[in-house]
Amino acid sequence: MTDEPMTDPAVRVADAQEIASDLLVIPNHGVTLVPNIGVVGGTQAVLVVETGIGTANAERVLAFASEVAKGRRLYLTTTHFHPEHAFGAQVFAGQATYLVNRAQADDLKTKGPGYLEMFRGFGGPVARRLDGVRVPTPDVVYDDGYDLDLGGRIVRLRPTGRGHTKGDQVVKVPDADVLFTGDLAETGQFAIFPWFPPYDTDVSGVRWLAVMDRLAAVGPRVVVPGHGDLGGPQVLTDVRDYLRELREETWRRRDSAMGEAEIVAEVRASLIERHPEWVGQEWIERGVGCLCAEHAAPPAA
């Protein structure tokens, strides 16, 4: 999903950080296609959030989580269906209960095979990581929300509706005031729009902005983004403000009947000037394309 050469997307469990009591994060250190991974414990069970890409990464995560659990029951959840977040779940089969929201389960079934082939097409270390990978099937699928009781600690799994994907889910640990956002929020990164018409057009800039408005209004103490450094509420407001800028800059030019190529060039230049230190500039063009389509026809539910 980038034109730059891929480094090996290896999860480094040795770098895990405890950010609250019995709540650890394995940070991604800015490595492409490595998510931030959570391990959340209660007195009776432990929840893993994200697997990393491929079976070798997932095996490291499972081994680490099992060591932390010390005999407690294991659960797994993923924030959305993209390969670096979910395509290691097969390793957890028989060891942990894998639970996700219904829209994410649908994404795994309908889009998972296509994304697996697309990511294998990157070649090199990414393709090697995906050798032998199967699209996972969740054990438990929920609809409106799921409160997972780990024993003395409730973790709230909540679908957000369409944003980065159709099946986005956030994971809240209320007693620690920690929120795992998946790729709805990333630190120091232009928002990733998987806008690949006609194959995948479920990303919605309009609905994503509405999701970020709701999340930012809550203002958790710690935000664990899909990728990038952990932070506080500003991680959410930075993404919200960027999405608003992207929408306003795109729609203002669209209203003037400019062609899409010209809109892309002007919006890209404007947003890079405002955020010169952010990575992922290539995603601006896809965000403009998505918002141009939404300007022409409001997104379907």
C-alpha positions in Angstrom: 0.0 0.0 0.0 3.0 2.2 -0.5 5.5 2.6 -3.4 8.5 2.5 -1.1 10.4 -0.7 -0.5 8.9 -2.7 2.4 11.0 -3.5 5.5 10.2 -6.8 7.2 7.0 -6.2 9.2 8.2 -8.0 12.3 6.5 -7.7 15.7 9.0 -7.1 18.5 7.4 -8.5 21.7 10.5 -7.7 23.7 9.6 -4.0 23.5 6.2 -4.4 25.2 5.3 -1.6 27.6 2.9 -1.7 30.5 0.8 1.4 30.2 -1.6 0.5 33.1 -2.0 -2.3 35.6 -2.0 -5.6 33.6 -2.3 -3.7 30.3 0.6 -3.9 27.9 1.2 -2.6 24.4 3.6 -4.0 21.9 4.6 -0.9 20.0 5.1 -0.8 16.2 8.1 1.6 16.3 6.9 3.2 13.1 7.5 0.1 11.0 5.2 -0.2 8.0 2.5 -2.9 8.3 3.2 -3.5 12.0 0.3 -2.5 14.2 0.3 -1.6 17.9 -0.8 -4.7 19.7 -2.5 -4.8 23.1 -2.6 -7.4 25.8 -5.2 -6.7 28.4 -5.6 -8.7 31.6 -8.2 -9.4 34.3 -8.2 -11.9 37.1 -9.7 -14.7 34.9 -8.8 -13.9 31.3 -6.5 -12.0 29.0 -7.5 -10.2 25.7 -5.1 -9.8 22.8 -5.9 -6.9 20.4 -4.4 -7.5 16.9 -2.2 -10.4 15.7 0.4 -8.8 13.5 0.8 -9.9 9.9 1.3 -13.7 9.3 1.7 -16.7 11.4 5.3 -16.1 12.7 4.3 -12.7 14.1 1.1 -14.2 15.6 3.0 -17.1 17.2 5.3 -14.5 18.9 2.2 -12.6 20.1 0.5 -15.7 21.3 3.5 -16.9 23.2 3.9 -13.5 24.8 0.3 -13.3 25.8 0.3 -16.9 27.1 3.3 -16.0 29.3 1.4 -12.9 30.6 -1.8 -14.9 31.1 -0.1 -17.6 33.3 -3.1 -20.0 32.8 -5.8 -17.4 32.4 -8.2 -17.9 29.5 -7.3 -16.1 26.3 -9.4 -14.0 24.0 -8.5 -12.4 20.7 -10.1 -9.4 18.9 -9.0 -7.3 15.9 -10.0 -3.7 15.1 -10.6 -4.4 11.4 -10.0 -7.0 8.8 -6.8 -5.7 7.1 -3.9 -8.3 7.0 -1.5 -6.7 9.4 -4.2 -6.6 12.1 -6.0 -9.9 11.6 -4.1 -12.2 9.3 -2.4 -14.2 12.0 -5.6 -15.2 13.8 -5.4 -18.8 12.6 -2.5 -19.3 15.1 -4.9 -18.6 18.0 -7.4 -21.3 16.9 -7.9 -23.7 19.8 -5.9 -21.4 22.1 -8.1 -18.3 22.3 -11.7 -17.3 21.5 -11.6 -14.9 18.5 -14.5 -12.4 18.6 -15.3 -9.5 16.3 -18.3 -7.3 15.3 -20.6 -8.6 12.5 -19.5 -6.1 9.8 -15.8 -7.0 10.4 -16.7 -10.7 10.1 -18.4 -9.9 6.8 -15.3 -8.0 5.6 -13.1 -11.0 6.5 -15.3 -13.3 4.5 -16.0 -11.2 1.4 -12.8 -9.1 1.1 -10.3 -11.1 3.0 -9.2 -13.3 0.1 -8.7 -10.4 -2.2 -6.7 -8.4 0.4 -4.5 -11.5 1.0 -3.6 -11.7 -2.6 -3.1 -8.0 -2.9 -0.7 -8.0 0.1 1.1 -11.0 -1.3 1.6 -9.0 -4.4 3.9 -6.6 -2.5 6.5 -9.4 -2.7 9.6 -9.5 -0.5 9.2 -9.8 3.2 5.5 -9.1 3.2 4.8 -12.0 0.8 7.0 -14.3 2.9 5.1 -13.3 6.1 1.9 -14.3 4.4 3.1 -17.7 3.3 0.6 -20.3 4.5 -1.8 -17.7 5.9 -5.6 -18.4 5.7 -8.3 -15.8 6.1 -9.5 -16.3 9.6 -13.1 -17.1 10.8 -14.1 -15.6 14.1 -15.5 -17.9 16.9 -17.9 -15.3 18.2 -19.6 -12.5 16.2 -21.6 -9.7 17.9 -23.9 -7.0 16.6 -24.3 -3.8 18.6 -21.5 -4.2 21.2 -19.8 -6.7 23.4 -18.8 -6.2 27.0 -16.1 -8.8 27.7 -15.6 -9.7 31.3 -12.0 -10.6 32.0 -12.6 -10.9 35.7 -12.6 -7.6 37.7 -12.1 -5.7 34.4 -14.7 -5.2 31.6 -13.4 -4.4 28.1 -15.9 -2.8 25.8 -15.9 -3.8 22.1 -17.8 -1.3 20.0 -18.4 -1.2 16.2 -18.2 2.4 14.9 -19.9 2.0 11.5 -18.1 2.8 8.3 -14.9 4.8 8.4 -11.5 3.4 7.5 -13.4 0.2 6.7 -17.0 -1.0 6.9 -16.2 -3.1 10.0 -14.2 -0.8 12.2 -14.2 -1.6 15.9 -12.7 0.2 18.9 -11.7 -1.4 22.1 -12.1 0.5 25.4 -10.7 -0.4 28.7 -12.7 1.9 31.0 -10.9 1.4 34.3 -7.6 2.4 32.7 -9.2 5.0 30.4 -7.4 3.4 27.4 -8.8 3.3 23.8 -7.5 1.1 21.0 -8.6 2.7 17.7 -7.2 0.6 15.0 -6.5 2.6 11.8 -9.3 5.1 12.5 -6.5 7.0 14.2 -2.7 6.9 13.4 -0.1 9.2 14.8 1.8 11.5 12.4 0.2 9.8 9.4 -2.1 11.1 6.7 -5.3 9.0 7.1 -5.1 5.8 5.1 -8.0 5.6 2.6 -8.3 2.1 1.2 -10.2 3.6 -1.8 -9.8 1.0 -4.6 -12.7 1.4 -6.9 -14.4 -0.8 -8.0 -13.0 -3.5 -5.8 -13.3 -1.7 -2.5 -15.1 1.5 -1.9 -16.4 1.0 1.7 -14.1 3.7 3.2 -16.2 6.9 3.9 -14.5 10.2 4.6 -17.8 11.7 5.7 -18.7 8.9 8.1 -15.1 8.6 9.3 -15.2 12.3 10.3 -18.4 11.7 12.3 -16.8 8.7 14.1 -13.8 10.8 15.1 -16.1 13.6 16.3 -17.7 11.0 18.7 -14.4 9.5 19.8 -12.8 12.9 20.4 -15.7 14.0 22.5 -14.9 11.2 25.0 -11.3 12.1 25.3 -9.6 8.9 26.8 -6.5 9.3 28.9 -4.4 7.0 26.6 -5.0 6.4 22.9 -3.4 3.4 21.2 -3.6 4.2 17.5 -3.4 1.5 14.8 0.1 2.7 13.9 2.4 5.3 15.4 3.2 6.6 18.9 0.7 6.2 21.7 -0.7 9.5 23.0 -3.6 11.3 24.6 -6.8 12.8 23.2 -4.8 14.9 20.7 -4.2 11.8 18.6 -8.0 11.8 18.0 -8.4 15.5 17.5 -5.4 15.6 15.0 -7.1 13.0 12.8 -10.5 14.6 13.1 -9.1 18.0 12.2 -7.2 16.6 9.2 -10.3 14.8 7.9 -12.2 18.0 8.2 -9.5 19.9 6.3 -9.4 17.2 3.6 -13.2 17.3 3.2 -13.4 21.1 3.1 -10.5 21.6 0.8 -11.8 18.9 -1.6 -15.4 19.9 -1.6 -14.7 23.6 -2.0 -12.7 22.8 -5.2 -15.3 20.3 -6.4 -18.0 22.9 -6.1 -15.9 25.1 -8.5 -16.1 22.4 -11.1 -12.4 21.7 -11.1 -11.2 18.4 -12.5 -10.2 15.7 -10.0 -6.5 15.7 -11.1 -6.3 19.5 -10.4 -8.1 19.1 -7.1 -5.7 16.4 -6.0 -2.7 18.5 -6.9 -3.9 21.6 -5.0 -5.3 19.7 -1.9 -2.1 17.7 -1.7 0.1 20.7 -1.8 -2.0 22.5 0.8 -2.2 19.6 3.3 1.5 18.8 3.0 2.3 22.4 3.8 0.2 22.2 6.9 1.6 18.8 8.0 5.1 18.6 6.6 6.3 16.1 9.1 3.5 13.5 8.5 4.2 10.3 6.5 1.9 8.7 4.0 1.5 11.6 1.5 0.4 9.1 -1.1 -2.9 8.6 0.7 -4.0 12.1 0.2 -4.9 11.4 -3.4 -7.1 8.4 -2.4 -8.8 10.5 0.2 -9.6 13.2 -2.3 -11.0 10.5 -4.7 -13.2 9.1 -2.0 -14.5 12.5 -0.9 -15.2 13.5 -4.6 -17.3 10.4 -4.9 -19.1 11.2 -1.7 -19.7 14.8 -2.8 -21.4 13.5 -5.9 -23.5 10.9 -4.0 -23.9 10.6 -0.2 -22.4 7.4 1.1 -24.7 4.4 1.5 -25.2 3.0 5.0 
